Amino acid sequence: MGAPNKILEEALTLKPKEKAELIDKLLYSLEKPDQEIDDLWAKEAESRIDAYEQGKIKAVTLEKVLEKYK
């Protein structure tokens, strides 16, 4: 973990705008497409649609969902 700590020390000396730019670039680097994950999500979505169409699950309004978090 020496290199990450050294990079962090250097990053902490940056101006706020430079820190934000660095964070943005680091986050962007993590957003690489993963076909396996995309395929799993597509399968899950289809499964949920099928279950809804077969009456196995019901739809819930956004308002109802957000009520839980108030």
Secondary structure, DSSP 8 states (H G I E B T S, - for coil): -HHHHHHHHHHTTS-HHHHHHHHHHHHHHH----HHHHHHHHHHHHHHHHHHHTTSS----HHHHHHTT-
